[in-house]
């Protein structure tokens, strides 16, 4: 099984990845993270050399890059942890939390 985890370099996402890697030794995990203030790549350092793990630095709003990644990896499941970490950020500036795209 191949799982894409968005926001996987954040606190919750990285803990989910470590859990899944340990609980399911036959799974492959692809972590996508933009590495903003909430993401910490060093958290995932123990997995970087695993053939079952891939890290992709990308914004999930980059539709073309995400489509390309899906074409490459053919994931079975996507788990989304990508988000702003504090509600206050959306109150202070809601435009930062919204993005309009063409379908």
Backbone as XML, in Angstrom:
<?xml version="1.0"?>
<chain id="A" units="angstrom">
  <residue number="1" name="UNK">
    <atom name="N" x="0.842" y="-1.176" z="0.000"/>
    <atom name="CA" x="0.000" y="0.000" z="0.000"/>
    <atom name="C" x="0.888" y="1.239" z="0.000"/>
  </residue>
  <residue number="2" name="UNK">
    <atom name="N" x="0.504" y="2.217" z="-0.780"/>
    <atom name="CA" x="1.214" y="3.493" z="-0.847"/>
    <atom name="C" x="0.312" y="4.591" z="-0.298"/>
  </residue>
  <residue number="3" name="UNK">
    <atom name="N" x="0.846" y="5.339" z="0.662"/>
    <atom name="CA" x="0.092" y="6.412" z="1.302"/>
    <atom name="C" x="0.818" y="7.733" z="1.090"/>
  </residue>
  <residue number="4" name="UNK">
    <atom name="N" x="0.080" y="8.734" z="0.639"/>
    <atom name="CA" x="0.605" y="10.093" z="0.597"/>
    <atom name="C" x="0.109" y="10.808" z="1.843"/>
  </residue>
  <residue number="5" name="UNK">
    <atom name="N" x="1.042" y="11.432" z="2.559"/>
    <atom name="CA" x="0.713" y="12.188" z="3.758"/>
    <atom name="C" x="1.090" y="13.641" z="3.502"/>
  </residue>
  <residue number="6" name="UNK">
    <atom name="N" x="0.100" y="14.530" z="3.498"/>
    <atom name="CA" x="0.383" y="15.955" z="3.331"/>
    <atom name="C" x="0.597" y="16.574" z="4.696"/>
  </residue>
  <residue number="7" name="UNK">
    <atom name="N" x="1.500" y="17.534" z="4.766"/>
    <atom name="CA" x="1.815" y="18.147" z="6.052"/>
    <atom name="C" x="2.544" y="17.184" z="6.978"/>
  </residue>
  <residue number="8" name="UNK">
    <atom name="N" x="3.267" y="16.247" z="6.410"/>
    <atom name="CA" x="3.909" y="15.191" z="7.176"/>
    <atom name="C" x="5.128" y="15.608" z="7.975"/>
  </residue>
  <residue number="9" name="UNK">
    <atom name="N" x="5.630" y="16.815" z="7.771"/>
    <atom name="CA" x="6.772" y="17.289" z="8.560"/>
    <atom name="C" x="6.319" y="18.065" z="9.789"/>
  </residue>
  <residue number="10" name="UNK">
    <atom name="N" x="5.024" y="18.189" z="9.967"/>
    <atom name="CA" x="4.486" y="18.834" z="11.160"/>
    <atom name="C" x="4.394" y="17.842" z="12.309"/>
  </residue>
  <residue number="11" name="UNK">
    <atom name="N" x="3.985" y="18.321" z="13.464"/>
    <atom name="CA" x="3.947" y="17.483" z="14.665"/>
    <atom name="C" x="3.046" y="16.262" z="14.504"/>
  </residue>
  <residue number="12" name="UNK">
    <atom name="N" x="1.801" y="16.478" z="14.130"/>
    <atom name="CA" x="0.859" y="15.364" z="14.017"/>
    <atom name="C" x="1.197" y="14.486" z="12.822"/>
  </residue>
  <residue number="13" name="UNK">
    <atom name="N" x="1.487" y="15.104" z="11.684"/>
    <atom name="CA" x="1.800" y="14.335" z="10.483"/>
    <atom name="C" x="3.012" y="13.439" z="10.656"/>
  </residue>
  <residue number="14" name="UNK">
    <atom name="N" x="4.067" y="13.956" z="11.261"/>
    <atom name="CA" x="5.280" y="13.148" z="11.436"/>
    <atom name="C" x="5.031" y="11.990" z="12.398"/>
  </residue>
  <residue number="15" name="UNK">
    <atom name="N" x="4.264" y="12.213" z="13.445"/>
    <atom name="CA" x="3.946" y="11.123" z="14.368"/>
    <atom name="C" x="3.102" y="10.055" z="13.683"/>
  </residue>
  <residue number="16" name="UNK">
    <atom name="N" x="2.185" y="10.466" z="12.822"/>
    <atom name="CA" x="1.394" y="9.516" z="12.043"/>
    <atom name="C" x="2.309" y="8.686" z="11.136"/>
  </residue>
  <residue number="17" name="UNK">
    <atom name="N" x="3.250" y="9.345" z="10.474"/>
    <atom name="CA" x="4.170" y="8.635" z="9.580"/>
    <atom name="C" x="4.995" y="7.610" z="10.349"/>
  </residue>
  <residue number="18" name="UNK">
    <atom name="N" x="5.572" y="8.001" z="11.472"/>
    <atom name="CA" x="6.355" y="7.054" z="12.268"/>
    <atom name="C" x="5.494" y="5.870" z="12.718"/>
  </residue>
  <residue number="19" name="UNK">
    <atom name="N" x="4.277" y="6.149" z="13.139"/>
    <atom name="CA" x="3.376" y="5.068" z="13.561"/>
    <atom name="C" x="3.115" y="4.106" z="12.403"/>
  </residue>
  <residue number="20" name="UNK">
    <atom name="N" x="2.771" y="4.644" z="11.244"/>
    <atom name="CA" x="2.443" y="3.797" z="10.100"/>
    <atom name="C" x="3.651" y="3.001" z="9.620"/>
  </residue>
  <residue number="21" name="UNK">
    <atom name="N" x="4.816" y="3.609" z="9.633"/>
    <atom name="CA" x="6.029" y="2.900" z="9.204"/>
    <atom name="C" x="6.318" y="1.727" z="10.137"/>
  </residue>
  <residue number="22" name="UNK">
    <atom name="N" x="6.060" y="1.907" z="11.424"/>
    <atom name="CA" x="6.317" y="0.832" z="12.389"/>
    <atom name="C" x="5.216" y="-0.226" z="12.361"/>
  </residue>
  <residue number="23" name="UNK">
    <atom name="N" x="3.981" y="0.208" z="12.300"/>
    <atom name="CA" x="2.848" y="-0.716" z="12.365"/>
    <atom name="C" x="2.638" y="-1.505" z="11.073"/>
  </residue>
  <residue number="24" name="UNK">
    <atom name="N" x="3.094" y="-0.942" z="9.950"/>
    <atom name="CA" x="2.849" y="-1.568" z="8.646"/>
    <atom name="C" x="4.152" y="-1.612" z="7.830"/>
  </residue>
  <residue number="25" name="UNK">
    <atom name="N" x="4.996" y="-2.591" z="8.095"/>
    <atom name="CA" x="6.312" y="-2.651" z="7.438"/>
    <atom name="C" x="6.266" y="-2.873" z="5.930"/>
  </residue>
  <residue number="26" name="UNK">
    <atom name="N" x="5.092" y="-3.149" z="5.390"/>
    <atom name="CA" x="4.971" y="-3.328" z="3.943"/>
    <atom name="C" x="4.422" y="-2.076" z="3.248"/>
  </residue>
  <residue number="27" name="UNK">
    <atom name="N" x="4.101" y="-1.034" z="3.993"/>
    <atom name="CA" x="3.573" y="0.198" z="3.410"/>
    <atom name="C" x="4.705" y="1.099" z="2.938"/>
  </residue>
  <residue number="28" name="UNK">
    <atom name="N" x="4.384" y="1.906" z="1.958"/>
    <atom name="CA" x="5.291" y="2.941" z="1.479"/>
    <atom name="C" x="4.631" y="4.285" z="1.761"/>
  </residue>
  <residue number="29" name="UNK">
    <atom name="N" x="5.395" y="5.236" z="2.299"/>
    <atom name="CA" x="4.856" y="6.547" z="2.668"/>
    <atom name="C" x="5.554" y="7.629" z="1.857"/>
  </residue>
  <residue number="30" name="UNK">
    <atom name="N" x="4.761" y="8.488" z="1.222"/>
    <atom name="CA" x="5.274" y="9.673" z="0.544"/>
    <atom name="C" x="4.776" y="10.870" z="1.336"/>
  </residue>
  <residue number="31" name="UNK">
    <atom name="N" x="5.702" y="11.659" z="1.838"/>
    <atom name="CA" x="5.378" y="12.834" z="2.640"/>
    <atom name="C" x="5.526" y="14.074" z="1.769"/>
  </residue>
  <residue number="32" name="UNK">
    <atom name="N" x="4.467" y="14.873" z="1.710"/>
    <atom name="CA" x="4.506" y="16.157" z="1.020"/>
    <atom name="C" x="4.400" y="17.251" z="2.075"/>
  </residue>
  <residue number="33" name="UNK">
    <atom name="N" x="5.331" y="18.188" z="2.042"/>
    <atom name="CA" x="5.260" y="19.299" z="2.985"/>
    <atom name="C" x="5.896" y="20.528" z="2.348"/>
  </residue>
  <residue number="34" name="UNK">
    <atom name="N" x="5.279" y="21.661" z="2.565"/>
    <atom name="CA" x="5.780" y="22.938" z="2.056"/>
    <atom name="C" x="6.928" y="23.466" z="2.922"/>
  </residue>
  <residue number="35" name="UNK">
    <atom name="N" x="7.054" y="22.926" z="4.131"/>
    <atom name="CA" x="8.083" y="23.329" z="5.095"/>
    <atom name="C" x="7.976" y="24.810" z="5.451"/>
  </residue>
  <residue number="36" name="UNK">
    <atom name="N" x="6.795" y="25.202" z="5.900"/>
    <atom name="CA" x="6.609" y="26.554" z="6.418"/>
    <atom name="C" x="7.015" y="26.546" z="7.891"/>
  </residue>
  <residue number="37" name="UNK">
    <atom name="N" x="6.520" y="27.500" z="8.661"/>
    <atom name="CA" x="6.834" y="27.607" z="10.083"/>
    <atom name="C" x="6.473" y="26.335" z="10.862"/>
  </residue>
  <residue number="38" name="UNK">
    <atom name="N" x="5.509" y="25.571" z="10.387"/>
    <atom name="CA" x="5.015" y="24.415" z="11.145"/>
    <atom name="C" x="5.737" y="23.108" z="10.813"/>
  </residue>
  <residue number="39" name="UNK">
    <atom name="N" x="6.466" y="23.074" z="9.707"/>
    <atom name="CA" x="7.140" y="21.849" z="9.298"/>
    <atom name="C" x="8.596" y="21.824" z="9.722"/>
  </residue>
  <residue number="40" name="UNK">
    <atom name="N" x="9.052" y="20.667" z="10.157"/>
    <atom name="CA" x="10.434" y="20.518" z="10.590"/>
    <atom name="C" x="10.990" y="19.237" z="9.975"/>
  </residue>
  <residue number="41" name="UNK">
    <atom name="N" x="11.768" y="19.390" z="8.928"/>
    <atom name="CA" x="12.287" y="18.237" z="8.199"/>
    <atom name="C" x="13.194" y="17.366" z="9.061"/>
  </residue>
  <residue number="42" name="UNK">
    <atom name="N" x="13.873" y="17.946" z="10.028"/>
    <atom name="CA" x="14.772" y="17.148" z="10.873"/>
    <atom name="C" x="14.003" y="16.096" z="11.672"/>
  </residue>
  <residue number="43" name="UNK">
    <atom name="N" x="12.725" y="16.319" z="11.901"/>
    <atom name="CA" x="11.894" y="15.331" z="12.594"/>
    <atom name="C" x="11.864" y="14.013" z="11.826"/>
  </residue>
  <residue number="44" name="UNK">
    <atom name="N" x="11.905" y="14.098" z="10.505"/>
    <atom name="CA" x="11.806" y="12.911" z="9.658"/>
    <atom name="C" x="13.175" y="12.321" z="9.293"/>
  </residue>
  <residue number="45" name="UNK">
    <atom name="N" x="14.244" y="12.890" z="9.818"/>
    <atom name="CA" x="15.605" y="12.452" z="9.481"/>
    <atom name="C" x="15.809" y="10.937" z="9.599"/>
  </residue>
  <residue number="46" name="UNK">
    <atom name="N" x="15.272" y="10.269" z="10.621"/>
    <atom name="CA" x="15.497" y="8.822" z="10.725"/>
    <atom name="C" x="14.916" y="8.004" z="9.567"/>
  </residue>
  <residue number="47" name="UNK">
    <atom name="N" x="14.012" y="8.607" z="8.790"/>
    <atom name="CA" x="13.368" y="7.881" z="7.690"/>
    <atom name="C" x="13.967" y="8.183" z="6.323"/>
  </residue>
  <residue number="48" name="UNK">
    <atom name="N" x="14.795" y="9.180" z="6.233"/>
    <atom name="CA" x="15.253" y="9.675" z="4.932"/>
    <atom name="C" x="15.976" y="8.634" z="4.077"/>
  </residue>
  <residue number="49" name="UNK">
    <atom name="N" x="16.596" y="7.661" z="4.679"/>
    <atom name="CA" x="17.316" y="6.649" z="3.902"/>
    <atom name="C" x="16.515" y="5.370" z="3.692"/>
  </residue>
  <residue number="50" name="UNK">
    <atom name="N" x="15.268" y="5.374" z="4.127"/>
    <atom name="CA" x="14.427" y="4.203" z="3.969"/>
    <atom name="C" x="13.880" y="4.129" z="2.545"/>
  </residue>
  <residue number="51" name="UNK">
    <atom name="N" x="13.925" y="2.959" z="1.962"/>
    <atom name="CA" x="13.357" y="2.773" z="0.616"/>
    <atom name="C" x="11.833" y="2.838" z="0.646"/>
  </residue>
  <residue number="52" name="UNK">
    <atom name="N" x="11.249" y="2.800" z="1.834"/>
    <atom name="CA" x="9.798" y="2.857" z="1.997"/>
    <atom name="C" x="9.291" y="4.273" z="2.228"/>
  </residue>
  <residue number="53" name="UNK">
    <atom name="N" x="10.186" y="5.243" z="2.214"/>
    <atom name="CA" x="9.816" y="6.625" z="2.524"/>
    <atom name="C" x="10.355" y="7.570" z="1.460"/>
  </residue>
  <residue number="54" name="UNK">
    <atom name="N" x="9.533" y="8.539" z="1.106"/>
    <atom name="CA" x="9.964" y="9.591" z="0.172"/>
    <atom name="C" x="9.451" y="10.919" z="0.691"/>
  </residue>
  <residue number="55" name="UNK">
    <atom name="N" x="10.321" y="11.915" z="0.688"/>
    <atom name="CA" x="9.919" y="13.270" z="1.061"/>
    <atom name="C" x="9.884" y="14.147" z="-0.180"/>
  </residue>
  <residue number="56" name="UNK">
    <atom name="N" x="8.816" y="14.923" z="-0.320"/>
    <atom name="CA" x="8.672" y="15.857" z="-1.441"/>
    <atom name="C" x="8.350" y="17.227" z="-0.857"/>
  </residue>
  <residue number="57" name="UNK">
    <atom name="N" x="9.241" y="18.193" z="-1.097"/>
    <atom name="CA" x="8.979" y="19.574" z="-0.661"/>
    <atom name="C" x="8.128" y="20.239" z="-1.733"/>
  </residue>
  <residue number="58" name="UNK">
    <atom name="N" x="6.862" y="20.454" z="-1.382"/>
    <atom name="CA" x="5.933" y="21.024" z="-2.364"/>
    <atom name="C" x="4.737" y="21.613" z="-1.641"/>
  </residue>
  <residue number="59" name="UNK">
    <atom name="N" x="4.135" y="22.589" z="-2.271"/>
    <atom name="CA" x="2.890" y="23.190" z="-1.806"/>
    <atom name="C" x="1.745" y="22.380" z="-2.402"/>
  </residue>
  <residue number="60" name="UNK">
    <atom name="N" x="0.818" y="21.907" z="-1.582"/>
    <atom name="CA" x="-0.286" y="21.104" z="-2.111"/>
    <atom name="C" x="-1.198" y="21.914" z="-3.024"/>
  </residue>
  <residue number="61" name="UNK">
    <atom name="N" x="-1.056" y="23.233" z="-3.025"/>
    <atom name="CA" x="-1.826" y="24.074" z="-3.939"/>
    <atom name="C" x="-1.224" y="24.109" z="-5.342"/>
  </residue>
  <residue number="62" name="UNK">
    <atom name="N" x="-0.053" y="23.549" z="-5.509"/>
    <atom name="CA" x="0.572" y="23.454" z="-6.827"/>
    <atom name="C" x="-0.016" y="22.231" z="-7.523"/>
  </residue>
  <residue number="63" name="UNK">
    <atom name="N" x="-1.124" y="22.446" z="-8.155"/>
    <atom name="CA" x="-1.913" y="21.364" z="-8.740"/>
    <atom name="C" x="-1.110" y="20.506" z="-9.723"/>
  </residue>
  <residue number="64" name="UNK">
    <atom name="N" x="-0.328" y="21.140" z="-10.590"/>
    <atom name="CA" x="0.445" y="20.390" z="-11.582"/>
    <atom name="C" x="1.453" y="19.452" z="-10.907"/>
  </residue>
  <residue number="65" name="UNK">
    <atom name="N" x="2.149" y="19.939" z="-9.901"/>
    <atom name="CA" x="3.128" y="19.111" z="-9.189"/>
    <atom name="C" x="2.452" y="17.946" z="-8.477"/>
  </residue>
  <residue number="66" name="UNK">
    <atom name="N" x="1.297" y="18.200" z="-7.891"/>
    <atom name="CA" x="0.579" y="17.142" z="-7.183"/>
    <atom name="C" x="0.044" y="16.110" z="-8.171"/>
  </residue>
  <residue number="67" name="UNK">
    <atom name="N" x="-0.490" y="16.551" z="-9.302"/>
    <atom name="CA" x="-0.937" y="15.599" z="-10.331"/>
    <atom name="C" x="0.233" y="14.742" z="-10.808"/>
  </residue>
  <residue number="68" name="UNK">
    <atom name="N" x="1.381" y="15.374" z="-11.028"/>
    <atom name="CA" x="2.570" y="14.623" z="-11.452"/>
    <atom name="C" x="2.973" y="13.584" z="-10.411"/>
  </residue>
  <residue number="69" name="UNK">
    <atom name="N" x="2.938" y="13.969" z="-9.154"/>
    <atom name="CA" x="3.287" y="13.040" z="-8.082"/>
    <atom name="C" x="2.316" y="11.858" z="-8.040"/>
  </residue>
  <residue number="70" name="UNK">
    <atom name="N" x="1.030" y="12.119" z="-8.228"/>
    <atom name="CA" x="0.045" y="11.033" z="-8.252"/>
    <atom name="C" x="0.293" y="10.104" z="-9.429"/>
  </residue>
  <residue number="71" name="UNK">
    <atom name="N" x="0.695" y="10.665" z="-10.559"/>
    <atom name="CA" x="1.012" y="9.843" z="-11.733"/>
    <atom name="C" x="2.213" y="8.933" z="-11.457"/>
  </residue>
  <residue number="72" name="UNK">
    <atom name="N" x="3.196" y="9.459" z="-10.730"/>
    <atom name="CA" x="4.397" y="8.686" z="-10.402"/>
    <atom name="C" x="4.122" y="7.604" z="-9.366"/>
  </residue>
  <residue number="73" name="UNK">
    <atom name="N" x="3.375" y="7.948" z="-8.340"/>
    <atom name="CA" x="3.259" y="7.086" z="-7.158"/>
    <atom name="C" x="1.997" y="6.231" z="-7.085"/>
  </residue>
  <residue number="74" name="UNK">
    <atom name="N" x="0.933" y="6.625" z="-7.747"/>
    <atom name="CA" x="-0.335" y="5.883" z="-7.714"/>
    <atom name="C" x="-0.746" y="5.529" z="-6.280"/>
  </residue>
  <residue number="75" name="UNK">
    <atom name="N" x="-0.981" y="6.545" z="-5.439"/>
    <atom name="CA" x="-1.287" y="6.257" z="-4.034"/>
    <atom name="C" x="-2.626" y="5.540" z="-3.856"/>
  </residue>
  <residue number="76" name="UNK">
    <atom name="N" x="-2.676" y="4.724" z="-2.814"/>
    <atom name="CA" x="-3.922" y="4.057" z="-2.444"/>
    <atom name="C" x="-4.744" y="4.937" z="-1.513"/>
  </residue>
  <residue number="77" name="UNK">
    <atom name="N" x="-4.043" y="5.720" z="-0.699"/>
    <atom name="CA" x="-4.692" y="6.556" z="0.305"/>
    <atom name="C" x="-3.959" y="7.895" z="0.384"/>
  </residue>
  <residue number="78" name="UNK">
    <atom name="N" x="-4.713" y="8.956" z="0.663"/>
    <atom name="CA" x="-4.129" y="10.263" z="0.967"/>
    <atom name="C" x="-4.644" y="10.677" z="2.340"/>
  </residue>
  <residue number="79" name="UNK">
    <atom name="N" x="-3.703" y="11.046" z="3.213"/>
    <atom name="CA" x="-4.064" y="11.538" z="4.544"/>
    <atom name="C" x="-3.578" y="12.979" z="4.624"/>
  </residue>
  <residue number="80" name="UNK">
    <atom name="N" x="-4.495" y="13.906" z="4.900"/>
    <atom name="CA" x="-4.161" y="15.327" z="4.885"/>
    <atom name="C" x="-3.963" y="15.887" z="6.288"/>
  </residue>
  <residue number="81" name="UNK">
    <atom name="N" x="-2.733" y="16.325" z="6.564"/>
    <atom name="CA" x="-2.432" y="17.055" z="7.791"/>
    <atom name="C" x="-1.959" y="18.472" z="7.470"/>
  </residue>
  <residue number="82" name="UNK">
    <atom name="N" x="-1.973" y="18.865" z="6.215"/>
    <atom name="CA" x="-1.520" y="20.196" z="5.821"/>
    <atom name="C" x="-2.549" y="21.232" z="6.251"/>
  </residue>
  <residue number="83" name="UNK">
    <atom name="N" x="-2.108" y="22.186" z="7.064"/>
    <atom name="CA" x="-3.031" y="23.199" z="7.570"/>
    <atom name="C" x="-2.258" y="24.297" z="8.276"/>
  </residue>
  <residue number="84" name="UNK">
    <atom name="N" x="-2.927" y="25.398" z="8.492"/>
    <atom name="CA" x="-2.386" y="26.421" z="9.381"/>
    <atom name="C" x="-2.503" y="25.876" z="10.801"/>
  </residue>
  <residue number="85" name="UNK">
    <atom name="N" x="-1.523" y="26.153" z="11.629"/>
    <atom name="CA" x="-1.516" y="25.532" z="12.954"/>
    <atom name="C" x="-2.285" y="26.307" z="14.018"/>
  </residue>
  <residue number="86" name="UNK">
    <atom name="N" x="-2.651" y="27.525" z="13.752"/>
    <atom name="CA" x="-3.352" y="28.318" z="14.754"/>
    <atom name="C" x="-4.543" y="29.027" z="14.116"/>
  </residue>
  <residue number="87" name="UNK">
    <atom name="N" x="-5.695" y="28.922" z="14.748"/>
    <atom name="CA" x="-6.891" y="29.598" z="14.254"/>
    <atom name="C" x="-6.652" y="31.106" z="14.202"/>
  </residue>
  <residue number="88" name="UNK">
    <atom name="N" x="-5.844" y="31.614" z="15.132"/>
    <atom name="CA" x="-5.573" y="33.062" z="15.169"/>
    <atom name="C" x="-5.021" y="33.576" z="13.850"/>
  </residue>
  <residue number="89" name="UNK">
    <atom name="N" x="-4.262" y="32.760" z="13.156"/>
    <atom name="CA" x="-3.694" y="33.188" z="11.867"/>
    <atom name="C" x="-4.801" y="33.491" z="10.858"/>
  </residue>
  <residue number="90" name="UNK">
    <atom name="N" x="-5.865" y="32.705" z="10.878"/>
    <atom name="CA" x="-6.957" y="32.952" z="9.939"/>
    <atom name="C" x="-7.803" y="34.150" z="10.354"/>
  </residue>
  <residue number="91" name="UNK">
    <atom name="N" x="-7.840" y="34.455" z="11.632"/>
    <atom name="CA" x="-8.583" y="35.629" z="12.102"/>
    <atom name="C" x="-7.818" y="36.903" z="11.755"/>
  </residue>
  <residue number="92" name="UNK">
    <atom name="N" x="-6.502" y="36.876" z="11.963"/>
    <atom name="CA" x="-5.661" y="38.049" z="11.683"/>
    <atom name="C" x="-5.618" y="38.375" z="10.197"/>
  </residue>
  <residue number="93" name="UNK">
    <atom name="N" x="-5.555" y="37.342" z="9.352"/>
    <atom name="CA" x="-5.461" y="37.572" z="7.917"/>
    <atom name="C" x="-6.086" y="36.383" z="7.190"/>
  </residue>
  <residue number="94" name="UNK">
    <atom name="N" x="-7.413" y="36.383" z="6.994"/>
    <atom name="CA" x="-8.068" y="35.235" z="6.372"/>
    <atom name="C" x="-7.612" y="34.964" z="4.940"/>
  </residue>
  <residue number="95" name="UNK">
    <atom name="N" x="-7.127" y="35.971" z="4.253"/>
    <atom name="CA" x="-6.686" y="35.773" z="2.868"/>
    <atom name="C" x="-5.511" y="34.796" z="2.771"/>
  </residue>
  <residue number="96" name="UNK">
    <atom name="N" x="-4.686" y="34.711" z="3.811"/>
    <atom name="CA" x="-3.558" y="33.785" z="3.796"/>
    <atom name="C" x="-4.018" y="32.328" z="3.835"/>
  </residue>
  <residue number="97" name="UNK">
    <atom name="N" x="-5.232" y="32.112" z="4.300"/>
    <atom name="CA" x="-5.748" y="30.752" z="4.437"/>
    <atom name="C" x="-6.651" y="30.345" z="3.282"/>
  </residue>
  <residue number="98" name="UNK">
    <atom name="N" x="-6.845" y="31.223" z="2.337"/>
    <atom name="CA" x="-7.686" y="30.956" z="1.191"/>
    <atom name="C" x="-6.916" y="31.136" z="-0.102"/>
  </residue>
  <residue number="99" name="UNK">
    <atom name="N" x="-7.204" y="30.308" z="-1.036"/>
    <atom name="CA" x="-6.600" y="30.456" z="-2.342"/>
    <atom name="C" x="-7.596" y="30.041" z="-3.390"/>
  </residue>
  <residue number="100" name="UNK">
    <atom name="N" x="-7.849" y="30.903" z="-4.313"/>
    <atom name="CA" x="-8.798" y="30.612" z="-5.379"/>
    <atom name="C" x="-8.034" y="30.045" z="-6.560"/>
  </residue>
  <residue number="101" name="UNK">
    <atom name="N" x="-8.500" y="28.916" z="-7.081"/>
    <atom name="CA" x="-7.861" y="28.301" z="-8.242"/>
    <atom name="C" x="-8.916" y="27.977" z="-9.270"/>
  </residue>
  <residue number="102" name="UNK">
    <atom name="N" x="-8.489" y="27.903" z="-10.497"/>
    <atom name="CA" x="-9.392" y="27.477" z="-11.576"/>
    <atom name="C" x="-9.429" y="25.966" z="-11.588"/>
  </residue>
  <residue number="103" name="UNK">
    <atom name="N" x="-10.611" y="25.420" z="-11.822"/>
    <atom name="CA" x="-10.752" y="23.967" z="-11.923"/>
    <atom name="C" x="-10.555" y="23.502" z="-13.333"/>
  </residue>
</chain>
